[in-house]
């Protein structure tokens, strides 16, 4: 991996946030994204570009993130199921997303995700079963599944089109205090618990997959691309040897080690998201690149949230808000051993609510754990 030249005046937390988002984009879309987000801040842009260059040199990065699909021809105007594709709004390792409209006269904007590769009969059956489960999942903090299908061997899924901002941007722009961030996490934990009750695991909880609406409702998206589809794509020899696809900074150890994904995986994802929002940096923020993240999460515990917030330049008042309860809650959610985390998202939600209510939390404090 190349050496990063880091300017002292750059906001590290902001640089890591934008780097993480840029990784989700196709390479040709990154310059416009950086120009828009960095503006005249040349130092910030140079640092993010250095991170991206290092990620490109990292031979494991592309395998761990998933090999990017070859750019597809624009399907604007095409019809998929009962939806007409209007505008391409996103892309990632698994496919592309379009804003779409229904063709049956019902006024309902949707987001249609097209999986980039074909799936076999076994994956097709698993996809259809999971789609039936997802169709019954209704929660205010979950983008609702509207329809799904397979055409010409390629799966697609239509979900509620959410008008909102990624949760990290939403919190940063409004300078939300820690208490308000915890309230958002309570709603998200409740949504994940509802999914778990239906035997559905998200397994990719990160800022880009949570949008906050103008009504201050967080919406968890991308439940629709299920384990069945991820497993179907992992048959590609380029990804077989490195296990499931994952998002650095938010993936649990078991995802990296190709161990079973369970409800505890989503507990870790919720903990990592809360950590990012409350401290200003993701867990193991110093581990830039996939290999560095693998090593960090395999051998190190996450730094106390209050200490990470200090390193990110948060105020003493903010650090005080994290010390004690929130240090303990996040520490438990981010345990490397799944058995030591909260048993479910319900347990995490309950402790977050106890904190808001001023009642004792069940997670051990950092001092108790050290003793």
C-alpha positions as CSV (number, residue, x, y, z in Angstrom):
1,X,0.0,0.0,0.0
2,X,1.3,3.5,-0.8
3,X,2.2,6.1,1.7
4,X,-0.5,8.7,2.5
5,X,0.5,12.3,2.7
6,X,-1.8,13.8,5.3
7,X,-2.2,17.6,5.7
8,X,-2.5,18.6,9.4
9,X,-5.3,21.1,8.6
10,X,-7.6,18.4,7.2
11,X,-10.6,17.3,9.2
12,X,-9.9,13.6,9.5
13,X,-13.4,12.6,10.4
14,X,-14.8,14.4,7.3
15,X,-12.0,12.9,5.1
16,X,-12.9,9.3,6.2
17,X,-16.6,9.9,5.7
18,X,-16.1,11.2,2.2
19,X,-13.6,8.4,1.4
20,X,-16.1,5.8,2.5
21,X,-18.8,7.3,0.3
22,X,-16.4,7.7,-2.7
23,X,-15.6,3.9,-2.5
24,X,-19.3,3.2,-3.1
25,X,-19.1,5.1,-6.4
26,X,-17.9,3.9,-9.8
27,X,-14.4,5.3,-10.4
28,X,-15.6,7.6,-13.2
29,X,-18.1,9.2,-10.9
30,X,-15.6,10.1,-8.1
31,X,-14.1,13.3,-9.6
32,X,-17.5,15.0,-9.8
33,X,-18.4,13.8,-6.3
34,X,-15.1,15.1,-4.8
35,X,-15.5,18.4,-6.7
36,X,-18.9,18.9,-5.2
37,X,-18.1,17.8,-1.7
38,X,-14.6,19.3,-1.3
39,X,-15.3,22.6,-3.1
40,X,-12.2,24.8,-2.8
41,X,-10.6,22.7,0.0
42,X,-7.7,21.3,-2.0
43,X,-6.1,19.7,1.0
44,X,-9.2,17.7,1.8
45,X,-9.5,16.5,-1.8
46,X,-5.8,15.6,-2.0
47,X,-6.1,13.5,1.2
48,X,-9.2,11.6,0.0
49,X,-7.6,11.0,-3.4
50,X,-4.5,9.6,-1.6
51,X,-6.8,7.2,0.3
52,X,-8.5,6.2,-2.9
53,X,-5.1,5.6,-4.6
54,X,-4.0,3.5,-1.7
55,X,-7.2,1.5,-1.8
56,X,-6.6,0.9,-5.5
57,X,-3.1,-0.4,-4.8
58,X,-4.4,-2.7,-2.0
59,X,-4.7,-6.0,-3.8
60,X,-7.3,-7.3,-1.5
61,X,-9.6,-4.2,-1.6
62,X,-11.4,-5.1,-4.7
63,X,-12.0,-8.7,-3.6
64,X,-13.2,-7.6,-0.2
65,X,-15.5,-4.9,-1.5
66,X,-16.7,-7.0,-4.4
67,X,-15.5,-6.7,-7.9
68,X,-17.2,-3.7,-9.5
69,X,-19.7,-4.6,-12.2
70,X,-18.8,-3.5,-15.7
71,X,-20.6,-0.2,-16.4
72,X,-24.0,-1.0,-17.9
73,X,-25.7,0.7,-20.8
74,X,-28.2,3.2,-19.6
75,X,-31.6,1.6,-19.1
76,X,-33.5,4.9,-18.8
77,X,-36.9,4.4,-20.3
78,X,-36.8,0.6,-20.0
79,X,-39.6,-1.3,-18.2
80,X,-38.9,-3.7,-15.4
81,X,-41.9,-5.5,-14.1
82,X,-44.5,-2.8,-13.8
83,X,-42.0,0.0,-13.4
84,X,-40.5,2.4,-15.9
85,X,-36.9,3.4,-15.2
86,X,-36.5,7.2,-15.1
87,X,-33.1,8.1,-13.8
88,X,-30.1,6.3,-12.6
89,X,-29.4,7.4,-9.0
90,X,-26.8,5.0,-7.7
91,X,-24.4,2.1,-8.3
92,X,-22.4,-0.3,-6.3
93,X,-20.7,-3.6,-6.4
94,X,-24.0,-5.5,-6.7
95,X,-25.8,-3.5,-9.3
96,X,-27.4,-0.2,-10.2
97,X,-30.4,1.7,-8.8
98,X,-32.9,3.7,-10.7
99,X,-35.7,6.1,-9.7
100,X,-38.8,4.7,-11.4
101,X,-42.5,5.1,-11.8
102,X,-45.3,2.6,-12.0
103,X,-46.8,1.9,-15.4
104,X,-50.3,0.9,-14.1
105,X,-51.4,4.4,-13.4
106,X,-50.8,4.4,-9.7
107,X,-48.8,7.5,-8.6
108,X,-46.0,5.9,-6.6
109,X,-42.3,6.8,-7.0
110,X,-40.0,3.9,-6.3
111,X,-36.4,2.9,-6.4
112,X,-35.6,-0.1,-8.5
113,X,-32.4,-2.0,-7.9
114,X,-31.1,-4.2,-10.7
115,X,-28.6,-6.9,-9.7
116,X,-25.6,-6.8,-12.1
117,X,-25.2,-10.6,-12.7
118,X,-27.5,-13.5,-13.4
119,X,-28.5,-15.9,-10.7
120,X,-28.9,-19.7,-10.8
121,X,-32.0,-21.7,-9.9
122,X,-31.1,-22.2,-6.3
123,X,-30.4,-18.5,-5.7
124,X,-33.7,-17.7,-7.5
125,X,-35.7,-19.9,-5.1
126,X,-34.0,-18.3,-2.1
127,X,-34.6,-14.8,-3.5
128,X,-38.3,-15.5,-4.0
129,X,-38.7,-16.8,-0.5
130,X,-36.9,-13.9,1.1
131,X,-38.9,-11.4,-1.1
132,X,-42.1,-12.9,0.4
133,X,-40.7,-12.3,3.9
134,X,-39.6,-8.8,3.1
135,X,-43.0,-7.9,1.7
136,X,-44.5,-8.5,5.2
137,X,-41.9,-6.3,6.9
138,X,-43.5,-3.0,7.7
139,X,-41.9,-0.5,10.1
140,X,-41.7,3.3,10.0
141,X,-37.9,3.2,9.9
142,X,-37.6,0.7,7.0
143,X,-38.0,1.5,3.3
144,X,-40.9,-0.8,2.3
145,X,-40.6,-3.5,-0.3
146,X,-43.1,-2.9,-3.1
147,X,-42.3,-5.6,-5.6
148,X,-39.6,-8.0,-6.8
149,X,-38.9,-10.3,-9.7
150,X,-36.5,-12.0,-12.0
151,X,-36.2,-11.1,-15.7
152,X,-33.7,-12.8,-18.1
153,X,-32.0,-14.4,-15.2
154,X,-31.4,-11.1,-13.4
155,X,-33.1,-10.2,-10.2
156,X,-34.6,-6.8,-9.4
157,X,-36.3,-5.3,-6.5
158,X,-38.5,-2.2,-6.1
159,X,-38.7,-0.4,-2.8
160,X,-40.2,2.8,-1.4
161,X,-38.3,5.8,-2.9
162,X,-37.0,7.7,0.2
163,X,-36.3,11.4,-0.1
164,X,-33.7,12.0,2.5
165,X,-30.1,12.6,3.4
166,X,-27.5,9.9,4.5
167,X,-27.7,9.9,8.3
168,X,-24.1,11.0,8.8
169,X,-24.6,14.1,6.7
170,X,-28.0,14.8,8.3
171,X,-26.5,14.8,11.8
172,X,-23.4,16.8,10.9
173,X,-25.2,19.5,9.0
174,X,-27.7,20.1,11.9
175,X,-25.1,19.7,14.7
176,X,-27.4,17.2,16.4
177,X,-26.5,16.7,20.0
178,X,-25.7,13.3,21.3
179,X,-29.1,12.8,22.8
180,X,-30.9,13.4,19.5
181,X,-28.5,10.9,17.7
182,X,-29.3,8.3,20.3
183,X,-33.0,8.8,19.6
184,X,-32.4,8.1,15.9
185,X,-30.5,5.0,16.9
186,X,-33.4,3.8,19.1
187,X,-35.7,4.0,16.0
188,X,-33.2,2.1,13.9
189,X,-32.6,-0.6,16.5
190,X,-36.4,-1.1,16.7
191,X,-36.6,-1.5,13.0
192,X,-33.8,-4.0,12.9
193,X,-35.4,-5.9,15.7
194,X,-38.7,-6.1,13.7
195,X,-36.7,-7.5,10.8
196,X,-35.0,-10.1,13.0
197,X,-38.4,-11.2,14.3
198,X,-39.2,-12.2,10.7
199,X,-35.8,-14.0,10.4
200,X,-34.4,-11.3,8.1
201,X,-30.8,-10.0,8.7
202,X,-29.6,-6.8,7.0
203,X,-25.9,-7.4,7.3
204,X,-24.8,-4.1,5.7
205,X,-25.8,-1.3,8.1
206,X,-23.8,1.8,7.3
207,X,-24.4,5.5,6.8
208,X,-25.2,5.2,3.1
209,X,-27.9,2.7,3.9
210,X,-29.8,5.0,6.3
211,X,-31.6,8.1,4.9
212,X,-33.3,10.6,7.2
213,X,-36.4,12.3,5.8
214,X,-37.6,15.9,6.3
215,X,-39.9,14.5,9.1
216,X,-36.8,13.3,11.0
217,X,-37.6,9.7,10.4
218,X,-34.5,7.5,9.7
219,X,-35.2,4.9,6.9
220,X,-33.1,1.8,6.6
221,X,-32.7,0.8,3.0
222,X,-31.3,-2.1,1.0
223,X,-32.9,-4.9,3.0
224,X,-33.9,-6.2,-0.4
225,X,-30.6,-7.5,-1.7
226,X,-30.6,-10.6,0.5
227,X,-28.1,-13.2,1.5
228,X,-29.4,-15.3,-1.4
229,X,-28.2,-12.8,-3.9
230,X,-24.9,-12.1,-2.2
231,X,-24.2,-15.8,-2.1
232,X,-25.1,-16.1,-5.8
233,X,-22.5,-13.5,-6.7
234,X,-19.9,-14.9,-4.4
235,X,-19.6,-17.9,-6.7
236,X,-17.4,-15.7,-8.8
237,X,-13.8,-17.0,-8.3
238,X,-12.6,-13.5,-7.7
239,X,-14.7,-13.3,-4.5
240,X,-14.9,-17.0,-3.4
241,X,-11.6,-16.9,-1.5
242,X,-12.4,-13.8,0.6
243,X,-15.8,-14.7,1.7
244,X,-18.8,-12.4,1.8
245,X,-18.7,-8.9,0.5
246,X,-18.5,-6.3,3.3
247,X,-18.1,-2.6,3.9
248,X,-14.9,-1.6,5.7
249,X,-15.4,0.3,9.0
250,X,-18.9,-1.3,9.5
251,X,-18.4,-5.0,8.9
252,X,-18.3,-7.4,11.8
253,X,-15.4,-9.8,12.4
254,X,-17.5,-12.8,11.4
255,X,-18.3,-11.3,8.0
256,X,-14.6,-10.9,7.3
257,X,-13.8,-14.4,8.5
258,X,-16.6,-16.0,6.4
259,X,-18.4,-17.2,9.5
260,X,-22.2,-17.3,9.8
261,X,-24.0,-14.0,9.7
262,X,-26.6,-13.7,12.5
263,X,-28.6,-11.1,14.3
264,X,-25.4,-10.3,16.2
265,X,-23.9,-9.1,12.9
266,X,-26.6,-6.4,12.7
267,X,-26.0,-5.5,16.4
268,X,-22.4,-4.8,15.4
269,X,-23.5,-2.8,12.4
270,X,-25.8,-0.7,14.6
271,X,-23.0,-0.2,17.1
272,X,-20.6,0.9,14.4
273,X,-23.1,3.3,12.9
274,X,-23.8,4.8,16.4
275,X,-20.1,5.1,17.1
276,X,-19.5,6.9,13.8
277,X,-22.3,9.4,14.5
278,X,-21.4,10.0,18.1
279,X,-17.6,10.2,17.8
280,X,-17.2,11.7,14.4
281,X,-15.1,8.8,13.1
282,X,-15.8,5.1,12.4
283,X,-14.4,2.3,14.5
284,X,-10.7,1.8,13.7
285,X,-10.6,5.0,11.7
286,X,-6.8,4.7,11.5
287,X,-7.1,1.5,9.5
288,X,-7.2,2.8,5.9
289,X,-7.8,0.2,3.3
290,X,-9.3,-3.3,3.5
291,X,-6.2,-5.1,4.7
292,X,-5.6,-2.6,7.5
293,X,-9.2,-3.0,8.6
294,X,-9.0,-6.8,8.6
295,X,-5.9,-6.6,10.8
296,X,-7.4,-4.1,13.1
297,X,-10.7,-5.8,13.7
298,X,-9.0,-9.2,14.2
299,X,-6.5,-8.0,16.8
300,X,-7.8,-4.8,18.5
301,X,-10.8,-3.8,20.5
302,X,-12.5,-0.5,19.5
303,X,-11.3,2.6,21.3
304,X,-13.6,4.0,23.9
305,X,-16.2,6.3,22.2
306,X,-15.4,9.2,24.5
307,X,-11.7,8.9,23.7
308,X,-12.4,8.6,20.0
309,X,-14.5,11.7,20.2
310,X,-11.6,13.6,21.9
311,X,-9.3,12.5,19.0
312,X,-11.9,13.8,16.5
313,X,-11.9,17.2,18.2
314,X,-15.2,17.0,20.0
315,X,-15.9,19.4,22.9
316,X,-15.4,18.4,26.5
317,X,-19.2,18.7,27.0
318,X,-19.7,16.2,24.1
319,X,-17.1,13.7,25.6
320,X,-18.8,14.0,28.9
321,X,-22.1,12.9,27.3
322,X,-20.4,9.8,26.0
323,X,-18.5,8.8,29.1
324,X,-20.1,6.0,31.2
325,X,-23.4,4.7,29.7
326,X,-22.6,5.3,26.0
327,X,-19.0,4.1,26.3
328,X,-20.4,0.9,27.8
329,X,-23.3,0.4,25.3
330,X,-21.1,0.9,22.3
331,X,-18.4,-1.3,23.7
332,X,-20.8,-4.1,24.2
333,X,-22.4,-3.7,20.7
334,X,-18.9,-3.7,19.1
335,X,-17.5,-6.8,20.9
336,X,-15.4,-8.8,18.5
337,X,-16.9,-12.0,19.9
338,X,-20.6,-12.2,18.8
339,X,-21.5,-14.1,22.0
340,X,-20.4,-11.0,24.1
341,X,-22.6,-8.5,22.2
342,X,-26.2,-7.8,22.9
343,X,-28.2,-10.9,22.2
344,X,-30.4,-9.0,19.8
345,X,-31.2,-5.5,18.5
346,X,-34.0,-5.5,21.2
347,X,-31.3,-5.6,23.9
348,X,-29.4,-2.7,22.3
349,X,-32.5,-0.7,21.9
350,X,-33.5,-1.3,25.5
351,X,-30.1,0.0,26.8
352,X,-30.2,3.1,24.6
353,X,-33.7,3.9,25.9
354,X,-32.5,3.3,29.5
355,X,-29.8,5.8,28.9
356,X,-32.3,8.4,27.5
357,X,-34.6,7.8,30.5
358,X,-31.8,8.2,33.0
359,X,-32.0,4.6,34.2
360,X,-29.1,2.2,34.8
361,X,-28.0,0.4,31.6
362,X,-27.2,-3.3,31.6
363,X,-24.0,-3.1,29.7
364,X,-20.9,-3.2,31.8
365,X,-19.0,0.1,32.1
366,X,-15.6,0.3,30.6
367,X,-14.0,0.4,34.1
368,X,-15.8,-2.8,35.1
369,X,-14.6,-4.5,32.0
370,X,-11.0,-3.5,32.6
371,X,-11.2,-4.6,36.2
